Amino acid sequence: MIGPDLEAEILRLHAAEKWPVGTIAYQLHVHHDVVRRVLLQAGTPRAKIARPSMIDAYLPFVLEQWEKFPKLPASRLYRMCRERGYPGGPDRFRQAVASYRPKPRGEAFLRVRTLPAEEAQADWAHFGKVRIGKAERQLVAFVMVLSYSRSIFCRYYLGLQTENFLRGHEAAFAFWGGVPRRVLYDNLKSAVLERRGEAIRYNPRLLDFAAHHRFEPRAVGVRRGNEKGRVERAIRYLRSDFFIARSWSDLADLNAKVLRWCDTCALDRRWPEDRTRADRDALEEERPRLLPLPEAPFPTDERKEIAVRKTPYIRFDRNDYSVPHELCRRTVVVVASEDVVRVLHGAEEVCRHRRSYDKGQVVEDPAHVEGLVQEKRAARRGRGIDRLSRAVPTSPALFKSFAERGKNLGNATSRLLYYLDTYGAESLEAALQEVLASNAIHLSAIRHVLERDRAARGRLPASPIPLPDDPRIRDLSVRPHNLDAYAALGLGLRASADGSDAERDLDPKPNPPPAKETPHDND
């Protein structure tokens, strides 16, 4: 702060002596912002020393052109003035004429008031990208606001699909316990497919959804974001009050936190129409007037026809899902919710899987390929190698080394599959890396490393490799033989060692009759 005497001196030097701001600041030892503030508070415009300029002779022409063409750029004006003899450069020209460009008059808006349950406003909000495994997904938020109570609802999704847009509507209506009579949208593709003037072609899925819930969809004017300013302000409030500095583990955790925020912090704000009340009070007043929810839910699942090719898998949303091998070379319908992928053939559901948002993953049911493996016995080894390559990334390098050394790949595959089921993929991966690094390319070396690590963790040794599940071995019967002759031979050897051969010869014991041979199941 400066005293009134210094303010008076600043004003005198500026008005009487025509000193510029910089000279006044230097001579009075104050900051130039202080000088400008004093001049601004006194209503004194900044005075500039009048100096002749090269642009002066061309100003009438510039002002005439801008009066005819208000959007004419300065670069085009510069070329026109150059043709008329202007000798200066383009940078100085643009700086000199910038203050003369006509300013458009600011647009005034009326304050819009709505009745309870009459209107809601909806829009998408972008929140960057998230990485899920190998995939990079777009993180977006569906935001809807009741225009009367300003109650905010938000739910995050991994994409801008129309199905996610409709799921957001259903979740918002369930959150409020009713449906508003009208919903305003910007011209986003989830709502408006095409627009020419006043002719609007809405998304047919949105029209079906609106007819099911008995509300009117309405698109605002092009580039007229002020017509849905409540949801625009809600998105800014969501970014600053909720999303910034918020940690979350996955999408379900993020949605649980934002739902809690919508029901607490967002509803505890002061209501703009009456500062003595909160948005929560206005929502309680508005909720009974909302339209009732429909009895049956609207189907918001994604539906897509996909042809099953020669392998029992379908590609959906950048991942492969297994199907029964009988459906190869046929067309199926995939119906996907947020969490589950169902496969339909005709009216029958043939299988379902947990939905993956990763990329390049193989989600399969072992029963789907087991039948195919049984039919194609030669495919078993390839099936095992394929399973090993997905679970243990180092296994292809090991098989390559086995092949170079001429080892039995079938035996190696069965042994490694047993190790995978017994010790786990992580332990097997570490063992293969150690074996390859030491160039000890042997199955026994792999087993030694696995057992060593198992003992280091204080666990008992694993059971030996079981016999293969082969009917030729499982149903094999072994005949037991009479071993009494071997027993008598053993007794005779012991008797001769004790010196009792004579006694045994005097009292010989007849051999018992041989036992009847009966088949015995090895199992």
Beta strands, then each sheet from edge to edge (+ up, - down):
strand 1: 119-132
strand 2: 135-146
strand 3: 152-157
strand 4: 182-185
strand 5: 192-196
strand 6: 199-202
strand 7: 216-219
strand 8: 270-271
strand 9: 274-278
strand 10: 302-307
strand 11: 313-316
strand 12: 319-322
strand 13: 331-336
strand 14: 340-345
strand 15: 348-354
strand 16: 362-363
strand 17: 477-478
strand 18: 520-521
sheet 1: 3+ 2- 1+ 4+ 7+
sheet 2: 5+ 6-
sheet 3: 8+ 9-
sheet 4: 10+ 13- 14+ 15-
sheet 5: 11+ 12- 16-
sheet 6: 17+ 18-
end
